[in-house]
């Protein structure tokens, strides 16, 4: 009974910490976009970094993913899924960006073609 | 079968699995389902990223997306994640009333989210920016709509959970289903982080 009680206290605290971190990590990118405080590329980087950190926060504090207590096969499954996602999403971007570049070369579009032919000579 | 017999049965391999073994296996199976769902969402994200500039002369995210609406949806879903967490805490300490109360709050927050999303979709379609307008909008509706459908299923799941808690009480099978519902609900909040970071924020910027 005593053990489960302390476990509960830990549980509630864990959710509150996760919620506070998630709030901060949500507020930062939304505030940057609302105020246009930074140049666009910088804002995009902050959005990306905040998102990755917030995903980790959710996994840790809401889904209680832990490298020591979570069953090994669950961790193996998530790593396997991550590899598949990397191959499929990365592969899609690789193919589509390459295609995009080749199409831009083949069909003359003003700016891109001028730039390309200028650099070719 | 006594508790001792159950423990003994879990020992040597080849014996029938105990109840808690079954629940652990189901949790693992559900985890595998979530991983496959994560792959589906990743590919919808990739599709969206490839299609985002293919507006076919139609409106882009800059004119269509509303930052306050996306922020409200984010807050509703994030709050529903922590209220579900409080329901889990109440479940662990065996407080039926607490579990039910927090599940009701979670349900209301989730319903608010789905309501905002339906209103947004309806507004877009009324404005002639439906999924048939451009590749960009097809990919947008596919990605955000799939997530919204998941949340709607989650709401049904919560309703079933509440009725099971009322009818059956906090038994081991109910607790095991509750755990899987929690995985599902928190997973959907993670997918939403991707949606506001890939779709709404860069779209409005």
Interface residues (C-beta under 8 A of the other chain):
Chain A: X4 X5 X7 X8 X11 X12 X14 X15 X16 X18 X19 X22 X23 X26 X29 X30 X33 X34 X36 X40 X43 X44 X47 X48 X50 X51 X54 X55 X58 X59 X62 X63 X71 X73 X74 X77 X78 X80 X81 X84 X85 X88 X89 X92 X93 X96
Chain B: X24 X28 X31 X32 X35 X36 X38 X39 X42 X43 X45 X46 X47 X49 X50 X67 X71 X74 X75 X78 X81 X82 X85 X86 X88 X89 X92 X93 X183 X186 X187 X189 X190 X193 X194 X196 X197 X198 X201 X202 X204 X205
